[in-house]
Amino acid sequence: MPAPVADPRARGPFMPQSQMPLMPNIARIAPSEGCQGEPLSAVHAPLPDYPARGWARGEQGWSIVQFDVAQSGAVENVRIAQGVPGRFFDREARRAVQAWRFAALGEGAHLTGCTVMFEFVLGQVRIR
C-alpha cells in the first residue's frame, strides 16, 4: 500500500504557473431550450474542490457541466460539455454536480440540458 501523500493545498498559498485559459462563450455550448419550464431551487449544491494536482502544479482552468434534473429533484446524466485543461478539473466538477439536489419539480416535470460553468482560478473555485 503506498504511503499517503500530503495535500499540497495545506502547504501554503496557491502559486500560479499558468495563465487562466480563455473562457468560452457559454451560450454557444448550452442548449437554447435546455433547463426550461420549471424553476430550480437548490437544496444541496456544493462547489467542487480545487484539485490537489492542479494546486500543486499551479494550474488554472474551467469546466462546463451539463445535467438533467428528475421530478424528485435528483441530478441525472451528468456530463462534461467542455473543459480546459480538463482531466482533474473536470473530474472534480462532475463529482460536485453529481452530489447536487434540488427541491422536487412539479408533477411529471423533468429538466434536461441544464448547464453550469466552474472556474478554477488562483486556487479558488467560482460558479458562473
Backbone atoms as SQL, in Angstrom:
CREATE TABLE atoms (id INTEGER PRIMARY KEY, chain TEXT, resi INTEGER, resn TEXT, atom TEXT, x REAL, y REAL, z REAL);
INSERT INTO atoms VALUES
  (1, 'A', 1, 'MET', 'N', 0.848, -1.179, 0.000),
  (2, 'A', 1, 'MET', 'CA', 0.000, 0.000, 0.000),
  (3, 'A', 1, 'MET', 'C', 0.893, 1.241, 0.000),
  (4, 'A', 2, 'PRO', 'N', 0.669, 2.194, -0.932),
  (5, 'A', 2, 'PRO', 'CA', 1.516, 3.382, -0.992),
  (6, 'A', 2, 'PRO', 'C', 1.305, 4.269, 0.232),
  (7, 'A', 3, 'ALA', 'N', 2.355, 4.980, 0.581),
  (8, 'A', 3, 'ALA', 'CA', 2.268, 5.916, 1.707),
  (9, 'A', 3, 'ALA', 'C', 1.374, 7.082, 1.322),
  (10, 'A', 4, 'PRO', 'N', 0.585, 7.605, 2.277),
  (11, 'A', 4, 'PRO', 'CA', -0.271, 8.747, 1.967),
  (12, 'A', 4, 'PRO', 'C', 0.569, 9.969, 1.597),
  (13, 'A', 5, 'VAL', 'N', 0.059, 10.752, 0.680),
  (14, 'A', 5, 'VAL', 'CA', 0.738, 11.962, 0.225),
  (15, 'A', 5, 'VAL', 'C', 0.022, 13.157, 0.828),
  (16, 'A', 6, 'ALA', 'N', 0.789, 14.100, 1.359),
  (17, 'A', 6, 'ALA', 'CA', 0.194, 15.292, 1.964),
  (18, 'A', 6, 'ALA', 'C', -0.501, 16.130, 0.896),
  (19, 'A', 7, 'ASP', 'N', -1.619, 16.708, 1.261),
  (20, 'A', 7, 'ASP', 'CA', -2.378, 17.570, 0.357),
  (21, 'A', 7, 'ASP', 'C', -1.581, 18.853, 0.131),
  (22, 'A', 8, 'PRO', 'N', -1.221, 19.184, -1.119),
  (23, 'A', 8, 'PRO', 'CA', -0.420, 20.386, -1.373),
  (24, 'A', 8, 'PRO', 'C', -1.144, 21.670, -0.979),
  (25, 'A', 9, 'ARG', 'N', -2.471, 21.621, -0.879),
  (26, 'A', 9, 'ARG', 'CA', -3.222, 22.823, -0.503),
  (27, 'A', 9, 'ARG', 'C', -2.933, 23.232, 0.931),
  (28, 'A', 10, 'ALA', 'N', -2.430, 22.286, 1.747),
  (29, 'A', 10, 'ALA', 'CA', -2.126, 22.586, 3.143),
  (30, 'A', 10, 'ALA', 'C', -0.725, 23.185, 3.303),
  (31, 'A', 11, 'ARG', 'N', 0.074, 23.183, 2.260),
  (32, 'A', 11, 'ARG', 'CA', 1.458, 23.650, 2.353),
  (33, 'A', 11, 'ARG', 'C', 1.626, 25.155, 2.255),
  (34, 'A', 12, 'GLY', 'N', 0.654, 25.846, 1.734),
  (35, 'A', 12, 'GLY', 'CA', 0.826, 27.285, 1.585),
  (36, 'A', 12, 'GLY', 'C', -0.043, 27.837, 0.481),
  (37, 'A', 13, 'PRO', 'N', 0.198, 29.096, 0.114),
  (38, 'A', 13, 'PRO', 'CA', -0.651, 29.763, -0.879),
  (39, 'A', 13, 'PRO', 'C', -0.489, 29.168, -2.277),
  (40, 'A', 14, 'PHE', 'N', -1.514, 29.355, -3.070),
  (41, 'A', 14, 'PHE', 'CA', -1.509, 28.914, -4.464),
  (42, 'A', 14, 'PHE', 'C', -0.523, 29.774, -5.244),
  (43, 'A', 15, 'MET', 'N', 0.333, 29.137, -6.024),
  (44, 'A', 15, 'MET', 'CA', 1.323, 29.839, -6.835),
  (45, 'A', 15, 'MET', 'C', 1.038, 29.548, -8.309),
  (46, 'A', 16, 'PRO', 'N', 0.373, 30.480, -9.016),
  (47, 'A', 16, 'PRO', 'CA', 0.014, 30.202, -10.410),
  (48, 'A', 16, 'PRO', 'C', 1.251, 30.008, -11.286),
  (49, 'A', 17, 'GLN', 'N', 1.204, 28.961, -12.096),
  (50, 'A', 17, 'GLN', 'CA', 2.278, 28.656, -13.042),
  (51, 'A', 17, 'GLN', 'C', 1.784, 28.802, -14.480),
  (52, 'A', 18, 'SER', 'N', 0.511, 29.163, -14.623),
  (53, 'A', 18, 'SER', 'CA', -0.066, 29.319, -15.956),
  (54, 'A', 18, 'SER', 'C', -1.097, 30.440, -15.919),
  (55, 'A', 19, 'GLN', 'N', -1.388, 30.974, -17.084),
  (56, 'A', 19, 'GLN', 'CA', -2.448, 31.966, -17.204),
  (57, 'A', 19, 'GLN', 'C', -3.791, 31.247, -17.196),
  (58, 'A', 20, 'MET', 'N', -4.829, 31.958, -16.810),
  (59, 'A', 20, 'MET', 'CA', -6.170, 31.397, -16.878),
  (60, 'A', 20, 'MET', 'C', -6.512, 31.184, -18.351),
  (61, 'A', 21, 'PRO', 'N', -6.924, 29.968, -18.740),
  (62, 'A', 21, 'PRO', 'CA', -7.289, 29.728, -20.138),
  (63, 'A', 21, 'PRO', 'C', -8.451, 30.624, -20.571),
  (64, 'A', 22, 'LEU', 'N', -8.465, 30.961, -21.837),
  (65, 'A', 22, 'LEU', 'CA', -9.526, 31.784, -22.406),
  (66, 'A', 22, 'LEU', 'C', -10.882, 31.156, -22.127),
  (67, 'A', 23, 'MET', 'N', -11.823, 31.968, -21.643),
  (68, 'A', 23, 'MET', 'CA', -13.156, 31.483, -21.300),
  (69, 'A', 23, 'MET', 'C', -14.011, 31.364, -22.565),
  (70, 'A', 24, 'PRO', 'N', -14.816, 30.318, -22.648),
  (71, 'A', 24, 'PRO', 'CA', -15.670, 30.136, -23.825),
  (72, 'A', 24, 'PRO', 'C', -16.938, 30.977, -23.721),
  (73, 'A', 25, 'ASN', 'N', -17.634, 31.081, -24.825),
  (74, 'A', 25, 'ASN', 'CA', -18.965, 31.688, -24.830),
  (75, 'A', 25, 'ASN', 'C', -19.934, 30.579, -24.442),
  (76, 'A', 26, 'ILE', 'N', -20.370, 30.592, -23.195),
  (77, 'A', 26, 'ILE', 'CA', -21.204, 29.502, -22.678),
  (78, 'A', 26, 'ILE', 'C', -22.534, 29.402, -23.422),
  (79, 'A', 27, 'ALA', 'N', -23.021, 30.507, -23.972),
  (80, 'A', 27, 'ALA', 'CA', -24.282, 30.478, -24.717),
  (81, 'A', 27, 'ALA', 'C', -24.172, 29.585, -25.953),
  (82, 'A', 28, 'ARG', 'N', -22.973, 29.441, -26.493),
  (83, 'A', 28, 'ARG', 'CA', -22.783, 28.571, -27.659),
  (84, 'A', 28, 'ARG', 'C', -22.772, 27.098, -27.284),
  (85, 'A', 29, 'ILE', 'N', -22.456, 26.811, -26.030),
  (86, 'A', 29, 'ILE', 'CA', -22.352, 25.428, -25.575),
  (87, 'A', 29, 'ILE', 'C', -23.660, 24.939, -24.976),
  (88, 'A', 30, 'ALA', 'N', -24.332, 25.812, -24.224),
  (89, 'A', 30, 'ALA', 'CA', -25.585, 25.431, -23.557),
  (90, 'A', 30, 'ALA', 'C', -26.707, 25.333, -24.590),
  (91, 'A', 31, 'PRO', 'N', -27.506, 24.272, -24.534),
  (92, 'A', 31, 'PRO', 'CA', -28.633, 24.171, -25.462),
  (93, 'A', 31, 'PRO', 'C', -29.629, 25.306, -25.212),
  (94, 'A', 32, 'SER', 'N', -30.097, 25.944, -26.273),
  (95, 'A', 32, 'SER', 'CA', -31.003, 27.091, -26.112),
  (96, 'A', 32, 'SER', 'C', -32.304, 26.698, -25.428),
  (97, 'A', 33, 'GLU', 'N', -32.748, 25.471, -25.618),
  (98, 'A', 33, 'GLU', 'CA', -34.001, 25.029, -24.997),
  (99, 'A', 33, 'GLU', 'C', -33.752, 24.288, -23.682),
  (100, 'A', 34, 'GLY', 'N', -32.503, 24.215, -23.259),
  (101, 'A', 34, 'GLY', 'CA', -32.150, 23.438, -22.075),
  (102, 'A', 34, 'GLY', 'C', -32.620, 24.044, -20.766),
  (103, 'A', 35, 'CYS', 'N', -33.026, 23.175, -19.854),
  (104, 'A', 35, 'CYS', 'CA', -33.335, 23.511, -18.462),
  (105, 'A', 35, 'CYS', 'C', -34.453, 24.550, -18.341),
  (106, 'A', 36, 'GLN', 'N', -35.459, 24.469, -19.175),
  (107, 'A', 36, 'GLN', 'CA', -36.554, 25.430, -19.129),
  (108, 'A', 36, 'GLN', 'C', -37.853, 24.748, -18.738),
  (109, 'A', 37, 'GLY', 'N', -38.732, 25.506, -18.105),
  (110, 'A', 37, 'GLY', 'CA', -40.061, 25.006, -17.796),
  (111, 'A', 37, 'GLY', 'C', -40.396, 24.998, -16.325),
  (112, 'A', 38, 'GLU', 'N', -39.428, 24.845, -15.471),
  (113, 'A', 38, 'GLU', 'CA', -39.643, 24.796, -14.025),
  (114, 'A', 38, 'GLU', 'C', -38.517, 25.571, -13.348),
  (115, 'A', 39, 'PRO', 'N', -38.839, 26.348, -12.319),
  (116, 'A', 39, 'PRO', 'CA', -37.753, 26.995, -11.571),
  (117, 'A', 39, 'PRO', 'C', -36.998, 25.959, -10.735),
  (118, 'A', 40, 'LEU', 'N', -35.697, 26.146, -10.614),
  (119, 'A', 40, 'LEU', 'CA', -34.877, 25.249, -9.799),
  (120, 'A', 40, 'LEU', 'C', -34.564, 25.918, -8.468),
  (121, 'A', 41, 'SER', 'N', -34.723, 25.174, -7.404),
  (122, 'A', 41, 'SER', 'CA', -34.393, 25.653, -6.066),
  (123, 'A', 41, 'SER', 'C', -33.413, 24.656, -5.449),
  (124, 'A', 42, 'ALA', 'N', -32.157, 25.083, -5.310),
  (125, 'A', 42, 'ALA', 'CA', -31.117, 24.183, -4.798),
  (126, 'A', 42, 'ALA', 'C', -31.345, 23.865, -3.330),
  (127, 'A', 43, 'VAL', 'N', -31.263, 22.595, -3.009),
  (128, 'A', 43, 'VAL', 'CA', -31.328, 22.123, -1.630),
  (129, 'A', 43, 'VAL', 'C', -29.910, 21.846, -1.140),
  (130, 'A', 44, 'HIS', 'N', -29.072, 21.319, -2.038),
  (131, 'A', 44, 'HIS', 'CA', -27.680, 20.987, -1.717),
  (132, 'A', 44, 'HIS', 'C', -26.871, 21.163, -2.995),
  (133, 'A', 45, 'ALA', 'N', -25.958, 22.128, -3.017),
  (134, 'A', 45, 'ALA', 'CA', -25.172, 22.388, -4.228),
  (135, 'A', 45, 'ALA', 'C', -23.747, 22.807, -3.860),
  (136, 'A', 46, 'PRO', 'N', -22.933, 21.859, -3.381),
  (137, 'A', 46, 'PRO', 'CA', -21.557, 22.211, -3.017),
  (138, 'A', 46, 'PRO', 'C', -20.709, 22.520, -4.248),
  (139, 'A', 47, 'LEU', 'N', -19.754, 23.419, -4.070),
  (140, 'A', 47, 'LEU', 'CA', -18.792, 23.694, -5.128),
  (141, 'A', 47, 'LEU', 'C', -17.771, 22.558, -5.190),
  (142, 'A', 48, 'PRO', 'N', -17.148, 22.376, -6.338),
  (143, 'A', 48, 'PRO', 'CA', -16.080, 21.373, -6.417),
  (144, 'A', 48, 'PRO', 'C', -14.887, 21.801, -5.557),
  (145, 'A', 49, 'ASP', 'N', -14.085, 20.831, -5.162),
  (146, 'A', 49, 'ASP', 'CA', -12.806, 21.130, -4.521),
  (147, 'A', 49, 'ASP', 'C', -11.820, 21.541, -5.605),
  (148, 'A', 50, 'TYR', 'N', -10.875, 22.419, -5.242),
  (149, 'A', 50, 'TYR', 'CA', -9.786, 22.707, -6.175),
  (150, 'A', 50, 'TYR', 'C', -8.917, 21.457, -6.199),
  (151, 'A', 51, 'PRO', 'N', -8.702, 20.854, -7.349),
  (152, 'A', 51, 'PRO', 'CA', -7.958, 19.592, -7.388),
  (153, 'A', 51, 'PRO', 'C', -6.542, 19.744, -6.824),
  (154, 'A', 52, 'ALA', 'N', -6.145, 18.812, -5.995),
  (155, 'A', 52, 'ALA', 'CA', -4.814, 18.856, -5.382),
  (156, 'A', 52, 'ALA', 'C', -3.714, 18.885, -6.447),
  (157, 'A', 53, 'ARG', 'N', -3.891, 18.125, -7.531),
  (158, 'A', 53, 'ARG', 'CA', -2.877, 18.121, -8.597),
  (159, 'A', 53, 'ARG', 'C', -2.787, 19.480, -9.275),
  (160, 'A', 54, 'GLY', 'N', -3.930, 20.093, -9.540),
  (161, 'A', 54, 'GLY', 'CA', -3.931, 21.420, -10.147),
  (162, 'A', 54, 'GLY', 'C', -3.275, 22.444, -9.240),
  (163, 'A', 55, 'TRP', 'N', -3.563, 22.346, -7.947),
  (164, 'A', 55, 'TRP', 'CA', -2.968, 23.253, -6.959),
  (165, 'A', 55, 'TRP', 'C', -1.445, 23.073, -6.945),
  (166, 'A', 56, 'ALA', 'N', -1.005, 21.826, -6.860),
  (167, 'A', 56, 'ALA', 'CA', 0.433, 21.543, -6.783),
  (168, 'A', 56, 'ALA', 'C', 1.172, 22.040, -8.024),
  (169, 'A', 57, 'ARG', 'N', 0.520, 21.996, -9.167),
  (170, 'A', 57, 'ARG', 'CA', 1.144, 22.415, -10.429),
  (171, 'A', 57, 'ARG', 'C', 0.891, 23.887, -10.748),
  (172, 'A', 58, 'GLY', 'N', 0.093, 24.563, -9.926),
  (173, 'A', 58, 'GLY', 'CA', -0.226, 25.964, -10.181),
  (174, 'A', 58, 'GLY', 'C', -1.107, 26.158, -11.398),
  (175, 'A', 59, 'GLU', 'N', -1.899, 25.141, -11.742),
  (176, 'A', 59, 'GLU', 'CA', -2.748, 25.208, -12.936),
  (177, 'A', 59, 'GLU', 'C', -4.091, 25.861, -12.634),
  (178, 'A', 60, 'GLN', 'N', -4.641, 26.490, -13.652),
  (179, 'A', 60, 'GLN', 'CA', -5.963, 27.095, -13.595),
  (180, 'A', 60, 'GLN', 'C', -6.767, 26.560, -14.772),
  (181, 'A', 61, 'GLY', 'N', -8.093, 26.671, -14.685),
  (182, 'A', 61, 'GLY', 'CA', -8.909, 26.175, -15.784),
  (183, 'A', 61, 'GLY', 'C', -10.380, 26.378, -15.533),
  (184, 'A', 62, 'TRP', 'N', -11.181, 25.720, -16.347),
  (185, 'A', 62, 'TRP', 'CA', -12.637, 25.800, -16.215),
  (186, 'A', 62, 'TRP', 'C', -13.255, 24.514, -16.736),
  (187, 'A', 63, 'SER', 'N', -14.463, 24.248, -16.257),
  (188, 'A', 63, 'SER', 'CA', -15.228, 23.077, -16.702),
  (189, 'A', 63, 'SER', 'C', -16.681, 23.480, -16.882),
  (190, 'A', 64, 'ILE', 'N', -17.268, 23.059, -17.980),
  (191, 'A', 64, 'ILE', 'CA', -18.695, 23.266, -18.221),
  (192, 'A', 64, 'ILE', 'C', -19.369, 21.913, -18.081),
  (193, 'A', 65, 'VAL', 'N', -20.345, 21.856, -17.190),
  (194, 'A', 65, 'VAL', 'CA', -21.038, 20.611, -16.875),
  (195, 'A', 65, 'VAL', 'C', -22.493, 20.736, -17.285),
  (196, 'A', 66, 'GLN', 'N', -23.012, 19.717, -17.948),
  (197, 'A', 66, 'GLN', 'CA', -24.434, 19.658, -18.276),
  (198, 'A', 66, 'GLN', 'C', -25.057, 18.506, -17.504),
  (199, 'A', 67, 'PHE', 'N', -26.330, 18.678, -17.158),
  (200, 'A', 67, 'PHE', 'CA', -27.013, 17.659, -16.361),
  (201, 'A', 67, 'PHE', 'C', -28.512, 17.793, -16.544),
  (202, 'A', 68, 'ASP', 'N', -29.229, 16.782, -16.108),
  (203, 'A', 68, 'ASP', 'CA', -30.689, 16.780, -16.130),
  (204, 'A', 68, 'ASP', 'C', -31.173, 16.733, -14.687),
  (205, 'A', 69, 'VAL', 'N', -32.403, 17.165, -14.464),
  (206, 'A', 69, 'VAL', 'CA', -32.996, 17.128, -13.124),
  (207, 'A', 69, 'VAL', 'C', -34.300, 16.347, -13.203),
  (208, 'A', 70, 'ALA', 'N', -34.391, 15.289, -12.403),
  (209, 'A', 70, 'ALA', 'CA', -35.596, 14.456, -12.344),
  (210, 'A', 70, 'ALA', 'C', -36.688, 15.166, -11.556),
  (211, 'A', 71, 'GLN', 'N', -37.906, 14.681, -11.665),
  (212, 'A', 71, 'GLN', 'CA', -39.041, 15.260, -10.936),
  (213, 'A', 71, 'GLN', 'C', -38.765, 15.295, -9.436),
  (214, 'A', 72, 'SER', 'N', -38.034, 14.336, -8.923),
  (215, 'A', 72, 'SER', 'CA', -37.714, 14.262, -7.490),
  (216, 'A', 72, 'SER', 'C', -36.717, 15.328, -7.050),
  (217, 'A', 73, 'GLY', 'N', -36.043, 15.982, -7.999),
  (218, 'A', 73, 'GLY', 'CA', -35.006, 16.958, -7.690),
  (219, 'A', 73, 'GLY', 'C', -33.604, 16.370, -7.759),
  (220, 'A', 74, 'ALA', 'N', -33.515, 15.068, -8.027),
  (221, 'A', 74, 'ALA', 'CA', -32.211, 14.407, -8.154),
  (222, 'A', 74, 'ALA', 'C', -31.550, 14.794, -9.478),
  (223, 'A', 75, 'VAL', 'N', -30.241, 14.907, -9.456),
  (224, 'A', 75, 'VAL', 'CA', -29.471, 15.216, -10.657),
  (225, 'A', 75, 'VAL', 'C', -29.142, 13.908, -11.372),
  (226, 'A', 76, 'GLU', 'N', -29.302, 13.921, -12.697),
  (227, 'A', 76, 'GLU', 'CA', -29.058, 12.732, -13.517),
  (228, 'A', 76, 'GLU', 'C', -28.211, 13.105, -14.721),
  (229, 'A', 77, 'ASN', 'N', -27.636, 12.095, -15.355),
  (230, 'A', 77, 'ASN', 'CA', -26.967, 12.252, -16.644),
  (231, 'A', 77, 'ASN', 'C', -25.938, 13.393, -16.635),
  (232, 'A', 78, 'VAL', 'N', -25.089, 13.421, -15.624),
  (233, 'A', 78, 'VAL', 'CA', -24.063, 14.462, -15.510),
  (234, 'A', 78, 'VAL', 'C', -22.968, 14.191, -16.535),
  (235, 'A', 79, 'ARG', 'N', -22.624, 15.223, -17.305),
  (236, 'A', 79, 'ARG', 'CA', -21.613, 15.063, -18.346),
  (237, 'A', 79, 'ARG', 'C', -20.812, 16.355, -18.508),
  (238, 'A', 80, 'ILE', 'N', -19.581, 16.217, -18.908),
  (239, 'A', 80, 'ILE', 'CA', -18.723, 17.370, -19.171),
  (240, 'A', 80, 'ILE', 'C', -18.951, 17.796, -20.615),
  (241, 'A', 81, 'ALA', 'N', -19.380, 19.041, -20.806),
  (242, 'A', 81, 'ALA', 'CA', -19.580, 19.565, -22.156),
  (243, 'A', 81, 'ALA', 'C', -18.253, 20.036, -22.739),
  (244, 'A', 82, 'GLN', 'N', -17.439, 20.641, -21.877),
  (245, 'A', 82, 'GLN', 'CA', -16.140, 21.137, -22.318),
  (246, 'A', 82, 'GLN', 'C', -15.335, 21.503, -21.076),
  (247, 'A', 83, 'GLY', 'N', -14.029, 21.399, -21.159),
  (248, 'A', 83, 'GLY', 'CA', -13.177, 21.769, -20.039),
  (249, 'A', 83, 'GLY', 'C', -11.750, 21.994, -20.485),
  (250, 'A', 84, 'VAL', 'N', -11.088, 22.962, -19.854),
  (251, 'A', 84, 'VAL', 'CA', -9.686, 23.259, -20.140),
  (252, 'A', 84, 'VAL', 'C', -8.987, 23.489, -18.807),
  (253, 'A', 85, 'PRO', 'N', -7.918, 22.827, -18.473),
  (254, 'A', 85, 'PRO', 'CA', -7.261, 21.807, -19.265),
  (255, 'A', 85, 'PRO', 'C', -7.942, 20.451, -19.185),
  (256, 'A', 86, 'GLY', 'N', -9.068, 20.360, -18.478),
  (257, 'A', 86, 'GLY', 'CA', -9.781, 19.083, -18.399),
  (258, 'A', 86, 'GLY', 'C', -9.273, 18.252, -17.240),
  (259, 'A', 87, 'ARG', 'N', -9.092, 16.968, -17.492),
  (260, 'A', 87, 'ARG', 'CA', -8.566, 15.996, -16.532),
  (261, 'A', 87, 'ARG', 'C', -9.162, 16.151, -15.140),
  (262, 'A', 88, 'PHE', 'N', -8.331, 16.467, -14.168),
  (263, 'A', 88, 'PHE', 'CA', -8.763, 16.504, -12.777),
  (264, 'A', 88, 'PHE', 'C', -9.737, 17.637, -12.487),
  (265, 'A', 89, 'PHE', 'N', -9.705, 18.735, -13.248),
  (266, 'A', 89, 'PHE', 'CA', -10.700, 19.794, -13.062),
  (267, 'A', 89, 'PHE', 'C', -12.085, 19.262, -13.431),
  (268, 'A', 90, 'ASP', 'N', -12.175, 18.580, -14.567),
  (269, 'A', 90, 'ASP', 'CA', -13.454, 18.001, -14.989),
  (270, 'A', 90, 'ASP', 'C', -13.944, 16.952, -13.993),
  (271, 'A', 91, 'ARG', 'N', -13.031, 16.144, -13.490),
  (272, 'A', 91, 'ARG', 'CA', -13.410, 15.104, -12.530),
  (273, 'A', 91, 'ARG', 'C', -14.022, 15.720, -11.262),
  (274, 'A', 92, 'GLU', 'N', -13.413, 16.782, -10.735),
  (275, 'A', 92, 'GLU', 'CA', -13.946, 17.438, -9.533),
  (276, 'A', 92, 'GLU', 'C', -15.281, 18.120, -9.827),
  (277, 'A', 93, 'ALA', 'N', -15.405, 18.747, -10.996),
  (278, 'A', 93, 'ALA', 'CA', -16.658, 19.409, -11.366),
  (279, 'A', 93, 'ALA', 'C', -17.787, 18.390, -11.478),
  (280, 'A', 94, 'ARG', 'N', -17.532, 17.277, -12.144),
  (281, 'A', 94, 'ARG', 'CA', -18.549, 16.230, -12.298),
  (282, 'A', 94, 'ARG', 'C', -18.948, 15.672, -10.936),
  (283, 'A', 95, 'ARG', 'N', -17.979, 15.414, -10.083),
  (284, 'A', 95, 'ARG', 'CA', -18.249, 14.861, -8.753),
  (285, 'A', 95, 'ARG', 'C', -19.142, 15.811, -7.941),
  (286, 'A', 96, 'ALA', 'N', -18.873, 17.102, -8.003),
  (287, 'A', 96, 'ALA', 'CA', -19.680, 18.069, -7.251),
  (288, 'A', 96, 'ALA', 'C', -21.124, 18.084, -7.749),
  (289, 'A', 97, 'VAL', 'N', -21.319, 18.163, -9.072),
  (290, 'A', 97, 'VAL', 'CA', -22.678, 18.242, -9.622),
  (291, 'A', 97, 'VAL', 'C', -23.451, 16.952, -9.350),
  (292, 'A', 98, 'GLN', 'N', -22.784, 15.818, -9.352),
  (293, 'A', 98, 'GLN', 'CA', -23.470, 14.562, -9.036),
  (294, 'A', 98, 'GLN', 'C', -24.034, 14.574, -7.619),
  (295, 'A', 99, 'ALA', 'N', -23.477, 15.386, -6.733),
  (296, 'A', 99, 'ALA', 'CA', -23.951, 15.477, -5.347),
  (297, 'A', 99, 'ALA', 'C', -25.060, 16.516, -5.174),
  (298, 'A', 100, 'TRP', 'N', -25.332, 17.309, -6.210),
  (299, 'A', 100, 'TRP', 'CA', -26.353, 18.351, -6.097),
  (300, 'A', 100, 'TRP', 'C', -27.745, 17.737, -5.955),
  (301, 'A', 101, 'ARG', 'N', -28.606, 18.463, -5.243),
  (302, 'A', 101, 'ARG', 'CA', -30.020, 18.097, -5.109),
  (303, 'A', 101, 'ARG', 'C', -30.846, 19.380, -5.168),
  (304, 'A', 102, 'PHE', 'N', -31.996, 19.276, -5.806),
  (305, 'A', 102, 'PHE', 'CA', -32.922, 20.397, -5.928),
  (306, 'A', 102, 'PHE', 'C', -34.247, 20.023, -5.289),
  (307, 'A', 103, 'ALA', 'N', -35.059, 21.039, -4.975),
  (308, 'A', 103, 'ALA', 'CA', -36.414, 20.777, -4.491),
  (309, 'A', 103, 'ALA', 'C', -37.171, 20.058, -5.606),
  (310, 'A', 104, 'ALA', 'N', -38.122, 19.225, -5.225),
  (311, 'A', 104, 'ALA', 'CA', -38.902, 18.467, -6.209),
  (312, 'A', 104, 'ALA', 'C', -39.574, 19.412, -7.204),
  (313, 'A', 105, 'LEU', 'N', -39.632, 18.970, -8.445),
  (314, 'A', 105, 'LEU', 'CA', -40.294, 19.734, -9.502),
  (315, 'A', 105, 'LEU', 'C', -41.780, 19.399, -9.506),
  (316, 'A', 106, 'GLY', 'N', -42.535, 20.112, -10.325),
  (317, 'A', 106, 'GLY', 'CA', -43.964, 19.844, -10.448),
  (318, 'A', 106, 'GLY', 'C', -44.227, 18.451, -10.995),
  (319, 'A', 107, 'GLU', 'N', -45.429, 17.987, -10.815),
  (320, 'A', 107, 'GLU', 'CA', -45.840, 16.645, -11.251),
  (321, 'A', 107, 'GLU', 'C', -45.467, 16.404, -12.711),
  (322, 'A', 108, 'GLY', 'N', -44.714, 15.345, -12.957),
  (323, 'A', 108, 'GLY', 'CA', -44.340, 14.956, -14.312),
  (324, 'A', 108, 'GLY', 'C', -43.229, 15.789, -14.938),
  (325, 'A', 109, 'ALA', 'N', -42.712, 16.777, -14.227),
  (326, 'A', 109, 'ALA', 'CA', -41.670, 17.647, -14.791),
  (327, 'A', 109, 'ALA', 'C', -40.313, 16.942, -14.773),
  (328, 'A', 110, 'HIS', 'N', -39.501, 17.269, -15.758),
  (329, 'A', 110, 'HIS', 'CA', -38.145, 16.736, -15.873),
  (330, 'A', 110, 'HIS', 'C', -37.374, 17.740, -16.713),
  (331, 'A', 111, 'LEU', 'N', -36.268, 18.261, -16.206),
  (332, 'A', 111, 'LEU', 'CA', -35.486, 19.252, -16.941),
  (333, 'A', 111, 'LEU', 'C', -34.260, 18.598, -17.562),
  (334, 'A', 112, 'THR', 'N', -33.972, 18.960, -18.795),
  (335, 'A', 112, 'THR', 'CA', -32.800, 18.415, -19.482),
  (336, 'A', 112, 'THR', 'C', -31.912, 19.556, -19.963),
  (337, 'A', 113, 'GLY', 'N', -30.639, 19.263, -20.116),
  (338, 'A', 113, 'GLY', 'CA', -29.703, 20.236, -20.674),
  (339, 'A', 113, 'GLY', 'C', -29.381, 21.408, -19.774),
  (340, 'A', 114, 'CYS', 'N', -29.484, 21.230, -18.459),
  (341, 'A', 114, 'CYS', 'CA', -29.077, 22.295, -17.537),
  (342, 'A', 114, 'CYS', 'C', -27.555, 22.425, -17.635),
  (343, 'A', 115, 'THR', 'N', -27.051, 23.642, -17.550),
  (344, 'A', 115, 'THR', 'CA', -25.629, 23.885, -17.760),
  (345, 'A', 115, 'THR', 'C', -25.075, 24.785, -16.667),
  (346, 'A', 116, 'VAL', 'N', -23.887, 24.442, -16.182),
  (347, 'A', 116, 'VAL', 'CA', -23.194, 25.263, -15.194),
  (348, 'A', 116, 'VAL', 'C', -21.710, 25.284, -15.556),
  (349, 'A', 117, 'MET', 'N', -21.064, 26.403, -15.268),
  (350, 'A', 117, 'MET', 'CA', -19.631, 26.527, -15.537),
  (351, 'A', 117, 'MET', 'C', -18.904, 26.817, -14.233),
  (352, 'A', 118, 'PHE', 'N', -17.822, 26.091, -14.012),
  (353, 'A', 118, 'PHE', 'CA', -16.968, 26.323, -12.849),
  (354, 'A', 118, 'PHE', 'C', -15.640, 26.887, -13.328),
  (355, 'A', 119, 'GLU', 'N', -15.163, 27.925, -12.646),
  (356, 'A', 119, 'GLU', 'CA', -13.836, 28.478, -12.897),
  (357, 'A', 119, 'GLU', 'C', -12.927, 28.046, -11.756),
  (358, 'A', 120, 'PHE', 'N', -11.789, 27.482, -12.097),
  (359, 'A', 120, 'PHE', 'CA', -10.759, 27.117, -11.126),
  (360, 'A', 120, 'PHE', 'C', -9.642, 28.134, -11.324),
  (361, 'A', 121, 'VAL', 'N', -9.647, 29.190, -10.520),
  (362, 'A', 121, 'VAL', 'CA', -8.729, 30.301, -10.756),
  (363, 'A', 121, 'VAL', 'C', -8.058, 30.736, -9.453),
  (364, 'A', 122, 'LEU', 'N', -6.753, 30.894, -9.514),
  (365, 'A', 122, 'LEU', 'CA', -5.945, 31.352, -8.378),
  (366, 'A', 122, 'LEU', 'C', -6.247, 30.586, -7.099),
  (367, 'A', 123, 'GLY', 'N', -6.425, 29.278, -7.234),
  (368, 'A', 123, 'GLY', 'CA', -6.644, 28.430, -6.071),
  (369, 'A', 123, 'GLY', 'C', -8.051, 28.435, -5.527),
  (370, 'A', 124, 'GLN', 'N', -8.973, 29.109, -6.202),
  (371, 'A', 124, 'GLN', 'CA', -10.364, 29.168, -5.752),
  (372, 'A', 124, 'GLN', 'C', -11.288, 28.648, -6.848),
  (373, 'A', 125, 'VAL', 'N', -12.488, 28.250, -6.439),
  (374, 'A', 125, 'VAL', 'CA', -13.493, 27.770, -7.391),
  (375, 'A', 125, 'VAL', 'C', -14.661, 28.741, -7.375),
  (376, 'A', 126, 'ARG', 'N', -15.071, 29.159, -8.571),
  (377, 'A', 126, 'ARG', 'CA', -16.230, 30.050, -8.710),
  (378, 'A', 126, 'ARG', 'C', -17.216, 29.417, -9.678),
  (379, 'A', 127, 'ILE', 'N', -18.479, 29.748, -9.478),
  (380, 'A', 127, 'ILE', 'CA', -19.525, 29.265, -10.373),
  (381, 'A', 127, 'ILE', 'C', -19.957, 30.430, -11.251),
  (382, 'A', 128, 'ARG', 'N', -20.216, 30.118, -12.532),
  (383, 'A', 128, 'ARG', 'CA', -20.676, 31.147, -13.474),
  (384, 'A', 128, 'ARG', 'C', -21.936, 30.706, -14.135);
